[in-house]
Amino acid sequence: MKKLSKKNYPTIVKKLLPFFVKAGKKSIELSGKKLKIFIKSDQTPVSNGDLAVDKILQDAIRLITPDIEIVSEETVENNKVGTRTTFWLIDPIDGTSSYIKNKDEYTLNAALIVKRKPVIGIVFAPKKKRLFYSYGKGHAYEIKNKKKIKLQCNLIKKNSVAALMNSSKPSKIIKKILTKHKATTFLDVGSSYKFCLIASGEFDIYAARPRAKEWDIAAGHALAEHAGAVVSTHQHKTIVYGKPHFYNPSLLVRRSKNI
């Protein structure tokens, strides 16, 4: 890959997509009885499926963009501490609990961060057979049933507001935000699949308190924003990446600025 520029983004994505399909197949192959669970130093679970997917994605990214640092949830301890503005963020399997229970909400994620902002996002939900990707505003897509669909969620007109949550028992803060935005229906989804459902226009809003790490939201952030959604903190501030310890601020994702 020559010097990184916006012109390279579509090519990078095109080269990466087959590896996401390969990694998705591997995740399904290892699910169920073949799954082995380990407990990480932070007391969270990881499986042989997470590690296998991580290797496939990291190997592919190194092959395609060898000069760009990779920060992955599963190998972050190997990264040097320091200020970084251009790098990859990978969450090989987001929604590990869903994956361990052999459910279908889990996703494979990678985002390219340039100048601390997500410029490429790829999110694959293998058991749902839905592959999402984006590489700039107006360039967000889904591949479903071998068809490429352009995503423009902000152009969809609705008479009601459907909200996504990361818990069936949201906090008072989240309830207040969703009430303010006149949400009438609610669904609990435990992975970055939430961003995909907003990017596709199926749902309208998602709000979360500061939680998780940057790799959990970066790819979904890129996808939703490039599809026309508005992604910010609760105070409507811009979310940037490469923060100390990769901690997330609060999060508010709206399908349209009119939500």
N, C-alpha and C positions, 0 to 999 in steps of 0.2 A: 504494500500500500504506500502510495506517495504521500506527500505532506497532507495532513488532515485538513479538509475543508468541507463546506456544506455540499459541494458537488459530489463528494465521496459517500455521503450518507446513504443514498439509495443502493449503491453497490455493496456497502458494508452489510446492510440489512438483507439484501438478496442472497449474499453468500452465507449469512448466519442462519437463515430460516430452515434449511435442510437439517442443520445440526440440532435445532430445537425439536424438529419432528423426531429425529433419532433419539434425543434425550427423553422426549415424551414417551416413546415406545419402551425405552429402558425402564422408566419409572413405573409403567404399567406391568412390565415383565417381572419387576422385583416386588410389586405390591402383594398383599395377602400373605400367604404362607412363606414366601421367600424373603419377607422383610425381616431385617434384624435391627433392633433398636439399641441405641447407646445414649448415655447421658453426658452432655458436655460440661465443661468446667463452670458454666453459668447455670447449671442445673436444668437446662432445657433439652428436650429430646432431639436426636438426629438419627437418621436411618442410613442403611447402606444404599438406599435409593437416592437420598439427598447427595451422598458422596459420589455416586456414579454419575448423576446428572451434572454435578458441579465439575467433575473432570471433563466430561464431554464439552460443556460450554466453555470452560477455561481454555482447553486445548484449541477449540475452534477460534476463540477470540484472539489468542496469541498468534495463531496462524494468519489471521486476517489483518490484525492491527498489532503487530509485535512490539511497537514502541510505546504503547499506552498501558499504564498500570491497571491492574485488575484488583478490585476490592470485593471479596465474596464473603458472605456470612460465614461460610464454613472454613475459610482460611484467613480471616481478617487478622488473626494473631501473628501471622507471618509478615504483615505489612508494617513498614516503618511508620512511626508517628511523625506527623508533619503536615504542613499546609499543602493541599493539593487542589487544583482547579480543573484539570482534565484527567478523567479516569473512568473506568467501567465499574458499575455497581451490579453485583449479581446476587440474587436470592434463588438458588437452584430449585428449591421447593418452598413456596410460601403456602402456609396452611398445613404445616407438617402434621398437626393433630388430625386433620381431615384425611391426609394421606395415610397415616398410621391406621386409621379406622376403616380404610379402604373405601372412602367416599370420593366424590367426584369434583369437589370445589377447589382442590389445590392447583397451584399454578407454577410455571417455570418463568423466571424473570431475568432480564438484563437491560440495563440502561447505560447509555454513553453520556457522561457528564462533560460539558465543555464550558469553561468559565463559570463553573459552579451551577450550571443549569442543565436539565435533561434535554438532550437534542435528539436522541434515539430511544425508543422504548419497544421492547418485545415482550409480550405476555402470552403464554400458551397454557391452555387448560386441556391437557391431553384426553382426559376421560370424557370431557364434553365435546371434544373434537372441534375446538374453537381456537384459532391462532390469530392474535392481534399484533399489529406493529405500526410504528409511525416514525417519521424522520423529519418533522417540521410542521408548522401550522398549515392545515389544509391537506396534509399528507398522512392521514390515519386510515388504516384499512383492517378488514378482517377477512381471513380465508376460511370459508365454511362450505362444506360439500364441494370442495375444489373450485369454488367461485370466489373471486376477489370483490369485496364490497367496500366502497368508500364510506367512511364514517363522518357525518356532519351533525353531531347531536344537538348543536345550538339552533338548528333550523327546524327542529321538530316542534309541532304545536300540540299542546295537551291542555285538558281542562282540570287536571288534578296533579298532585305532587307525590311521587313515590320515593320513599327514603330507604337507604341502606344503612345498616349498623354493624358494628363488630361484636355486639353482645345483645342478647335478648332482654337484658336489663340495663339499658343505658343510664348514664348519670343524669343528675338534674340539669347540668350544663348542656349536655347534648339534647335532652328533651326540650329545653328552652329554645335552642337554636332551631330544631326541627319544627317546633310550634310556630316560631317567628316566620319560617319560610312556608308555613301552611301545608306541611306534609300530612297526608291522609292515610297512606298505607306504608307498612314497614316490613323489612326483611332483614334477617340476620345472616350475614355472609362472612365466613372466616378466612378470607384470603384476598389477594389483590384482584381477584375476579370482580370485586366491587367496581373498580375503575373501568373495567371492560363493559360492565352493564350500564355505566353512565356514558361512556364513549359511544356505545351503540344506540343510546337513546331509550333503553328499556327502563332505566331508573333516572331519577332527577337530582338527588342530593345525597351526600355522605358527609358526616361530621364525626371527628374523633378528637379526643383529648390528646396531649402529648404522650406518645407511646411508640413502642417498637423502634426500629432503626432505619436509616436512610435506604438500605437495600430493599426494605419491605414496600416502599412506596414509589421509588424513583421511576421504574418502568411504567407503572400505572399512571403516575403524574404526567409523564411525557405523552402517553397515549391519549389520556382524557383531554389534556390541554390542546394537543394537535388536532383533536376531533372537534374542538370548539368550546369545550368546557372551561370553567374558571376554577383554577386551583390556587388556594391561598391558606393562610392561617385564619383563625377565627376573627382576627382583627384586620383581615384583608391585606396582610403583608405578604410579600413574595417569599416563597420557600426556596432556599439555596442548599447546595450539597457540599460535602467536604468539611462539615462542622466537627468540632472536637468530639471524639467518641461516637460520631455518626448518629447522635440523638436527633429525633424528630421534634418539631414544634407541634402545636395544634394543627388540625387539618380540616379544611372545608372544601368540598368539591361540589360545584353546581353545574348542571348540564348547560345552563345558559346564565348570563348575567341577569336575566329577567326572573330567575327562580328566587 
